[in-house]
Amino acid sequence: MGRYRWFAATGRFLVPLDRRLIRLTKGRFSVTGWRTSPPTLLLTTRGRRSGLPRERPVLYARDGDAFVVIGSNWGQDHHPSWSVNLLADPQATVTIGGESTAVRAVLVEGQERERLWPLLLRVWPAFRDYDARADRALRIFRLEPVTTPNHEPAG
């Protein structure tokens, strides 16, 4: 269904509900089904202007110990705010199943982007439609766990 424009339009309005449901059920439930399928994490970034924590449910793929996310924004012509926040401050927090992990976002390009693109398509094939519909390059980030004691989580 993700390839249809009506689904993308509806999905944007469900994001706040999804964020609350995922948080309350520690990732067991989502508006897309009884279990968070496709895999969904809660990404907490720091607002680039406000400095306040901003939390967003985002689909992800695994790449080793890292999480791969894409700023598809449902195929809209503008980047999602969370991706702009990551460019301003790559320190973030990922929450899956109630467990939070400090991460550092790396914008991937070139061959690395080409390598990660199929992982994302396996999670949500509609990313291909979003990519064709958007008048921009969809940003792909690799969220790498941070193990240094100096990291201050965004959330």
N, CA, C and O of each residue as an XYZ file, in Angstrom:
620
protein
N       0.816     -1.209      0.000
C       0.000      0.000      0.000
C       0.855      1.267      0.000
O       0.393      2.324     -0.427
N       2.086      1.168      0.472
C       2.924      2.340      0.602
C       3.190      3.075     -0.691
O       3.598      4.236     -0.666
N       2.970      2.429     -1.817
C       3.257      3.094     -3.091
C       2.155      4.050     -3.506
O       2.366      4.888     -4.383
N       0.973      3.941     -2.889
C      -0.149      4.807     -3.249
C      -0.074      6.148     -2.530
O       0.234      6.212     -1.340
N      -0.359      7.215     -3.268
C      -0.297      8.561     -2.690
C      -1.258      8.730     -1.516
O      -0.934      9.421     -0.550
N      -2.447      8.103     -1.587
C      -3.408      8.257     -0.502
C      -2.854      7.665      0.788
O      -3.114      8.186      1.873
N      -2.082      6.565      0.674
C      -1.493      5.955      1.858
C      -0.453      6.883      2.471
O      -0.392      7.043      3.690
N       0.361      7.490      1.622
C       1.374      8.425      2.110
C       0.723      9.612      2.805
O       1.192     10.053      3.854
N      -0.359     10.132      2.223
C      -1.056     11.267      2.834
C      -1.648     10.878      4.184
O      -1.572     11.647      5.143
N      -2.232      9.698      4.261
C      -2.811      9.223      5.512
C      -1.723      8.943      6.541
O      -1.866      9.271      7.719
N      -0.643      8.337      6.083
C       0.446      7.965      6.974
C       1.030      9.137      7.732
O       1.388      9.000      8.902
N       1.133     10.285      7.087
C       1.694     11.466      7.752
C       0.870     11.864      8.976
O       1.414     12.373      9.956
N      -0.429     11.633      8.919
C      -1.288     11.993     10.038
C      -1.268     10.945     11.145
O      -1.619     11.235     12.289
N      -0.856      9.726     10.801
C      -0.805      8.655     11.786
C       0.499      8.636     12.589
O       0.582      7.956     13.612
N       1.510      9.370     12.137
C       2.818      9.342     12.790
C       2.735      9.709     14.273
O       3.320      8.996     15.087
N       2.043     10.779     14.669
C       1.987     11.084     16.108
C       1.341      9.960     16.928
O       1.806      9.654     18.026
N       0.290      9.354     16.411
C      -0.354      8.235     17.092
C       0.599      7.053     17.169
O       0.715      6.411     18.213
N       1.276      6.766     16.072
C       2.217      5.653     16.028
C       3.334      5.856     17.048
O       3.716      4.913     17.742
N       3.854      7.059     17.143
C       4.933      7.364     18.089
C       4.483      7.036     19.516
O       5.225      6.406     20.270
N       3.285      7.457     19.883
C       2.771      7.201     21.233
C       2.538      5.706     21.471
O       2.889      5.174     22.524
N       1.944      5.041     20.486
C       1.642      3.622     20.625
C       2.916      2.800     20.771
O       2.983      1.914     21.622
N       3.916      3.080     19.961
C       5.191      2.363     20.044
C       5.841      2.611     21.400
O       6.355      1.682     22.024
N       5.819      3.851     21.854
C       6.430      4.204     23.144
C       5.710      3.485     24.291
O       6.356      2.883     25.148
N       4.375      3.547     24.307
C       3.584      2.955     25.394
C       3.698      1.440     25.458
O       3.685      0.861     26.545
N       3.810      0.795     24.306
C       3.853     -0.674     24.273
C       5.274     -1.215     24.164
O       5.475     -2.407     23.934
N       6.259     -0.332     24.330
C       7.673     -0.717     24.213
C       7.963     -1.453     22.912
O       8.712     -2.429     22.881
N       7.347     -0.956     21.833
C       7.612     -1.480     20.502
C       6.821     -2.713     20.110
O       7.018     -3.245     19.017
N       5.935     -3.179     20.969
C       5.165     -4.381     20.643
C       4.051     -4.103     19.640
O       3.670     -4.988     18.875
N       3.523     -2.868     19.640
C       2.404     -2.555     18.761
C       2.655     -1.260     18.004
O       3.345     -0.353     18.471
N       2.065     -1.215     16.814
C       2.172     -0.055     15.947
C       0.847      0.090     15.212
O       0.066     -0.861     15.167
N       0.577      1.254     14.636
C      -0.658      1.427     13.880
C      -0.661      0.576     12.618
O      -1.716      0.377     12.015
N       0.506      0.067     12.203
C       0.576     -0.766     11.004
C       0.252     -2.228     11.287
O       0.140     -3.022     10.353
N       0.101     -2.594     12.540
C      -0.209     -3.989     12.860
C       0.019     -4.271     14.322
O       0.400     -3.387     15.088
N      -0.219     -5.518     14.706
C      -0.073     -5.900     16.111
C       1.363     -5.840     16.554
O       1.647     -5.537     17.713
N       2.257     -6.119     15.664
C       3.685     -6.005     15.969
C       4.257     -4.931     15.055
O       3.712     -4.656     13.986
N       5.353     -4.332     15.483
C       5.943     -3.313     14.626
C       6.570     -3.995     13.416
O       7.734     -4.396     13.429
N       5.778     -4.106     12.401
C       6.203     -4.682     11.142
C       5.681     -3.781     10.039
O       4.470     -3.574      9.975
N       6.481     -3.253      9.202
C       7.920     -3.423      9.111
C       8.640     -2.871     10.348
O       8.058     -2.117     11.127
N       9.920     -3.257     10.520
C      10.642     -2.846     11.727
C      10.680     -1.322     11.865
O      11.049     -0.599     10.940
N      10.289     -0.872     13.037
C      10.189      0.557     13.314
C      10.940      0.876     14.597
O      10.814      0.165     15.594
N      11.713      1.937     14.567
C      12.391      2.412     15.770
C      11.900      3.820     16.073
O      11.344      4.496     15.208
N      12.111      4.249     17.300
C      11.849      5.635     17.657
C      13.190      6.348     17.632
O      14.113      5.986     18.362
N      13.287      7.352     16.796
C      14.516      8.124     16.643
C      14.344      9.449     17.362
O      13.420     10.209     17.074
N      15.246      9.721     18.303
C      15.217     10.986     19.018
C      16.411     11.818     18.584
O      17.565     11.438     18.786
N      16.109     12.954     17.987
C      17.137     13.902     17.557
C      16.991     15.164     18.393
O      16.031     15.312     19.149
N      17.942     16.066     18.251
C      17.843     17.362     18.915
C      17.447     18.375     17.844
O      18.097     18.484     16.805
N      16.366     19.117     18.117
C      15.891     20.127     17.174
C      16.997     21.120     16.856
O      17.633     21.659     17.761
N      17.225     21.359     15.581
C      18.343     22.218     15.181
C      18.157     23.666     15.606
O      19.141     24.377     15.811
N      16.913     24.116     15.742
C      16.661     25.498     16.185
C      16.282     25.561     17.658
O      16.765     26.423     18.392
N      15.424     24.653     18.087
C      14.928     24.707     19.468
C      15.889     24.067     20.459
O      15.928     24.454     21.627
N      16.667     23.089     20.000
C      17.533     22.344     20.908
C      16.777     21.302     21.726
O      17.369     20.610     22.554
N      15.474     21.193     21.495
C      14.646     20.254     22.247
C      14.671     18.868     21.600
O      14.871     18.756     20.390
N      14.470     17.809     22.396
C      14.405     16.464     21.821
C      13.192     16.333     20.901
O      12.100     16.799     21.227
N      13.395     15.698     19.758
C      12.335     15.450     18.778
C      12.309     13.959     18.488
O      13.316     13.386     18.071
N      11.167     13.333     18.707
C      11.041     11.891     18.569
C      10.154     11.551     17.382
O       9.099     12.155     17.190
N      10.595     10.565     16.576
C       9.867     10.194     15.366
C       9.977      8.701     15.120
O      11.080      8.158     15.193
N       8.875      8.012     14.829
C       8.996      6.614     14.408
C       9.541      6.564     12.980
O       9.092      7.307     12.108
N      10.507      5.683     12.754
C      11.164      5.578     11.452
C      11.392      4.094     11.144
O      11.817      3.331     12.013
N      11.110      3.698      9.918
C      11.423      2.337      9.487
C      12.939      2.193      9.409
O      13.650      3.158      9.129
N      13.429      0.976      9.661
C      14.879      0.776      9.631
C      15.228     -0.614      9.125
O      14.412     -1.535      9.139
N      16.468     -0.728      8.679
C      17.075     -2.011      8.330
C      18.319     -2.147      9.202
O      18.876     -1.150      9.661
N      18.743     -3.368      9.423
C      19.972     -3.596     10.186
C      21.142     -3.768      9.220
O      21.012     -4.361      8.149
N      22.283     -3.232      9.632
C      23.532     -3.423      8.907
C      24.597     -3.676      9.962
O      25.223     -2.740     10.460
N      24.797     -4.929     10.297
C      25.680     -5.256     11.410
C      25.057     -4.746     12.693
O      23.899     -5.045     12.985
N      25.816     -3.976     13.463
C      25.270     -3.429     14.706
C      24.633     -2.046     14.494
O      24.144     -1.431     15.441
N      24.643     -1.574     13.266
C      24.090     -0.249     12.962
C      22.652     -0.361     12.432
O      22.204     -1.430     12.018
N      21.958      0.760     12.460
C      20.598      0.879     11.946
C      20.652      1.780     10.712
O      21.330      2.807     10.717
N      19.940      1.395      9.667
C      19.922      2.175      8.433
C      18.525      2.755      8.271
O      17.534      2.025      8.291
N      18.452      4.086      8.109
C      17.167      4.772      7.954
C      17.223      5.664      6.722
O      18.296      6.053      6.261
N      16.041      5.977      6.202
C      15.966      6.799      4.995
C      14.966      7.926      5.216
O      13.882      7.710      5.756
N      15.333      9.108      4.801
C      14.466     10.281      4.919
C      13.531     10.384      3.734
O      13.630     11.319      2.940
N      12.625      9.432      3.607
C      11.728      9.405      2.449
C      10.633     10.454      2.545
O      10.208     11.012      1.534
N      10.181     10.718      3.759
C       9.108     11.697      3.988
C       7.903     11.426      3.087
O       7.269     12.345      2.567
N       7.609     10.133      2.921
C       6.445      9.694      2.143
C       6.507     10.147      0.683
O       5.477     10.210      0.012
N       7.695     10.461      0.192
C       7.844     10.885     -1.197
C       7.561     12.354     -1.437
O       7.413     12.781     -2.582
N       7.484     13.131     -0.367
C       7.276     14.576     -0.532
C       8.549     15.225     -1.070
O       9.629     14.635     -1.028
N       8.406     16.436     -1.571
C       9.541     17.133     -2.172
C      10.522     17.731     -1.166
O      11.589     18.202     -1.559
N      10.184     17.722      0.122
C      11.104     18.260      1.126
C      11.563     17.153      2.078
O      10.860     16.169      2.309
N      12.754     17.348      2.612
C      13.336     16.378      3.534
C      12.584     16.402      4.860
O      12.084     17.451      5.265
N      12.497     15.265      5.540
C      11.873     15.268      6.870
C      12.752     16.041      7.850
O      13.976     16.069      7.719
N      12.113     16.661      8.822
C      12.856     17.492      9.776
C      13.886     16.685     10.557
O      14.947     17.206     10.900
N      13.586     15.418     10.842
C      14.555     14.639     11.604
C      15.873     14.482     10.845
O      16.934     14.419     11.466
N      15.822     14.417      9.508
C      17.062     14.266      8.743
C      17.870     15.564      8.757
O      19.100     15.536      8.792
N      17.176     16.689      8.731
C      17.857     17.989      8.825
C      18.484     18.126     10.215
O      19.594     18.640     10.356
N      17.764     17.660     11.235
C      18.307     17.691     12.601
C      19.575     16.854     12.709
O      20.533     17.262     13.366
N      19.590     15.683     12.068
C      20.779     14.831     12.122
C      21.970     15.469     11.420
O      23.112     15.285     11.842
N      21.713     16.215     10.356
C      22.819     16.907      9.686
C      23.409     17.988     10.588
O      24.618     18.218     10.584
N      22.544     18.651     11.364
C      23.002     19.701     12.277
C      23.699     19.121     13.503
O      24.670     19.696     13.996
N      23.207     17.984     13.997
C      23.776     17.329     15.177
C      23.594     15.822     15.010
O      22.491     15.312     15.208
N      24.653     15.104     14.651
C      24.519     13.674     14.358
C      24.320     12.783     15.595
O      24.095     11.581     15.454
N      24.398     13.351     16.790
C      24.159     12.554     17.997
C      22.656     12.357     18.163
O      21.889     13.318     18.101
N      22.233     11.105     18.376
C      20.809     10.805     18.505
C      20.646      9.580     19.392
O      21.619      8.995     19.867
N      19.389      9.211     19.599
C      19.068      8.009     20.361
C      18.054      7.193     19.573
O      17.120      7.737     18.984
N      18.251      5.889     19.570
C      17.346      4.947     18.925
C      16.703      4.119     20.032
O      17.395      3.613     20.915
N      15.381      3.982     19.984
C      14.674      3.150     20.962
C      13.926      2.054     20.223
O      13.105      2.319     19.344
N      14.227      0.814     20.599
C      13.572     -0.358     20.025
C      13.190     -1.266     21.186
O      14.030     -1.623     22.011
N      11.912     -1.636     21.241
C      11.461     -2.531     22.300
C      11.712     -1.998     23.693
O      11.948     -2.770     24.622
N      11.664     -0.686     23.848
C      11.876     -0.077     25.152
C      13.332      0.111     25.518
O      13.627      0.721     26.546
N      14.252     -0.392     24.711
C      15.693     -0.259     24.963
C      16.250      0.885     24.133
O      16.059      0.923     22.918
N      16.935      1.811     24.778
C      17.511      2.965     24.078
C      19.002      2.783     23.855
O      19.720      2.261     24.708
N      19.452      3.227     22.682
C      20.860      3.141     22.299
C      21.294      4.491     21.750
O      20.641      5.045     20.865
N      22.386      5.018     22.269
C      22.969      6.241     21.734
C      23.625      5.911     20.399
O      24.325      4.906     20.276
N      23.396      6.759     19.401
C      23.951      6.541     18.069
C      24.535      7.833     17.518
O      24.236      8.932     17.985
N      25.367      7.662     16.523
C      25.898      8.787     15.747
C      25.494      8.539     14.304
O      25.769      7.475     13.749
N      24.840      9.527     13.696
C      24.354      9.397     12.330
C      25.446      9.755     11.334
O      26.163     10.743     11.492
N      25.551      8.927     10.307
C      26.466      9.183      9.204
C      25.636      9.185      7.926
O      24.993      8.188      7.596
N      25.653     10.303      7.209
C      24.974     10.393      5.920
C      25.771      9.576      4.923
O      26.960      9.826      4.725
N      25.130      8.601      4.292
C      25.857      7.738      3.353
C      25.600      8.186      1.923
O      24.501      8.603      1.559
N      26.645      8.084      1.137
C      26.575      8.486     -0.267
C      27.402      7.505     -1.095
O      28.109      6.656     -0.553
N      27.302      7.634     -2.390
C      28.126      6.845     -3.299
C      27.906      5.355     -3.185
O      26.769      4.892     -3.104
N      29.002      4.598     -3.178
C      28.936      3.139     -3.151
C      28.283      2.615     -1.877
O      27.573      1.610     -1.909
N      28.519      3.290     -0.762
C      27.903      2.859      0.501
C      26.387      2.997      0.423
O      25.655      2.142      0.922
N      25.923      4.065     -0.196
C      24.476      4.263     -0.384
C      23.913      3.153     -1.278
O      22.860      2.587     -0.987
N      24.606      2.857     -2.340
C      24.163      1.791     -3.249
C      24.116      0.437     -2.543
O      23.245     -0.383     -2.832
N      25.044      0.203     -1.623
C      25.073     -1.056     -0.876
C      23.891     -1.155      0.094
O      23.323     -2.233      0.270
N      23.520     -0.035      0.721
C      22.460     -0.055      1.736
C      21.046      0.039      1.151
O      20.086     -0.397      1.786
N      20.915      0.603     -0.049
C      19.607      0.774     -0.680
C      18.795     -0.531     -0.740
O      17.618     -0.506     -0.379
N      19.358     -1.665     -1.174
C      18.577     -2.908     -1.205
C      18.093     -3.370      0.179
O      17.027     -3.975      0.291
N      18.872     -3.088      1.229
C      18.429     -3.439      2.588
C      17.138     -2.710      2.935
O      16.225     -3.294      3.520
N      17.064     -1.437      2.575
C      15.870     -0.637      2.853
C      14.681     -1.109      2.015
O      13.551     -1.143      2.501
N      14.936     -1.468      0.771
C      13.853     -1.946     -0.100
C      13.262     -3.268      0.393
O      12.077     -3.534      0.192
N      14.086     -4.092      1.035
C      13.561     -5.340      1.600
C      12.602     -5.047      2.759
O      11.631     -5.775      2.970
N      12.880     -3.987      3.497
C      12.023     -3.599      4.619
C      10.730     -2.967      4.127
O       9.654     -3.268      4.643
N      10.831     -2.087      3.126
C       9.668     -1.327      2.630
C       9.866     -1.048      1.142
O      10.475     -0.038      0.788
N       9.370     -1.915      0.266
C       9.561     -1.739     -1.181
C       9.031     -0.402     -1.714
O       9.476      0.058     -2.765
N       8.096      0.220     -1.011
C       7.535      1.500     -1.463
C       8.567      2.625     -1.445
O       8.321      3.687     -2.019
N       9.728      2.416     -0.793
C      10.767      3.449     -0.854
C      11.136      3.752     -2.305
O      11.483      4.885     -2.639
N      11.059      2.742     -3.159
C      11.359      2.943     -4.586
C      10.369      3.955     -5.188
O      10.762      4.837     -5.952
N       9.081      3.818     -4.836
C       8.061      4.751     -5.326
C       8.273      6.148     -4.752
O       8.120      7.146     -5.455
N       8.624      6.210     -3.470
C       8.875      7.519     -2.847
C      10.057      8.204     -3.531
O      10.033      9.410     -3.774
N      11.082      7.423     -3.834
C      12.269      7.969     -4.490
C      11.917      8.533     -5.867
O      12.403      9.598     -6.247
N      11.069      7.814     -6.616
C      10.665      8.267     -7.953
C       9.776      9.505     -7.868
O       9.833     10.367     -8.745
N       8.957      9.602     -6.821
C       7.996     10.696     -6.679
C       8.647     11.989     -6.166
O       8.248     13.085     -6.561
N       9.630     11.858     -5.303
C      10.260     13.033     -4.686
C      11.191     13.725     -5.681
O      11.873     13.073     -6.472
N      11.204     15.030     -5.625
C      12.079     15.815     -6.496
C      13.364     16.154     -5.736
O      13.772     17.312     -5.654
N      13.990     15.106     -5.181
C      15.209     15.273     -4.390
C      15.829     13.899     -4.185
O      15.183     12.878     -4.422
N      17.065     13.878     -3.750
C      17.701     12.614     -3.381
C      17.306     12.296     -1.943
O      17.501     13.119     -1.049
N      16.750     11.106     -1.715
C      16.372     10.706     -0.368
C      17.640     10.457      0.444
O      18.529      9.723      0.013
N      17.715     11.068      1.610
C      18.894     10.904      2.463
C      18.848      9.548      3.168
O      17.822      9.152      3.721
N      19.975      8.855      3.134
C      20.117      7.599      3.856
C      21.189      7.803      4.927
O      22.281      8.304      4.658
N      20.841      7.398      6.139
C      21.765      7.512      7.270
C      22.057      6.135      7.832
O      21.187      5.266      7.890
N      23.293      5.960      8.242
C      23.689      4.782      9.010
C      23.853      5.276     10.440
O      24.687      6.137     10.721
N      23.047      4.723     11.340
C      23.068      5.120     12.750
C      23.942      4.129     13.501
O      23.549      2.988     13.744
N      25.127      4.583     13.862
C      26.123      3.703     14.466
C      26.108      3.858     15.979
O      26.184      4.979     16.481
N      26.011      2.747     16.720
C      26.005      2.826     18.185
C      27.254      3.524     18.715
O      28.359      3.327     18.209
N      27.056      4.333     19.731
C      28.147      5.084     20.362
C      28.474      4.404     21.678
O      27.584      4.134     22.484
N      29.741      4.129     21.892
C      30.137      3.450     23.104
C      30.996      4.306     24.030
O      31.423      3.849     25.090
N      31.247      5.556     23.621
C      32.072      6.408     24.460
C      31.249      6.950     25.618
O      30.068      7.250     25.440
N      31.842      7.084     26.797
C      31.089      7.582     27.954
C      30.737      9.059     27.845
O      29.923      9.545     28.631
N      31.322      9.789     26.895
C      31.054     11.239     26.765
C      29.833     11.551     25.956
O      29.441     12.715     25.873
N      29.204     10.549     25.344
C      28.032     10.813     24.511
C      26.851     11.183     25.388
O      26.539     10.488     26.355
N      26.204     12.271     25.046
C      24.983     12.693     25.738
C      23.807     12.399     24.823
O      23.648     13.059     23.796
N      22.967     11.409     25.178
C      21.845     11.059     24.317
C      20.918     12.245     24.081
O      20.763     13.119     24.934
N      20.301     12.250     22.889
C      19.390     13.336     22.529
C      18.109     13.288     23.347
O      17.466     14.322     23.529
N      17.728     12.148     23.834
C      16.473     12.019     24.551
C      16.692     12.050     25.989
O      15.738     11.954     26.761
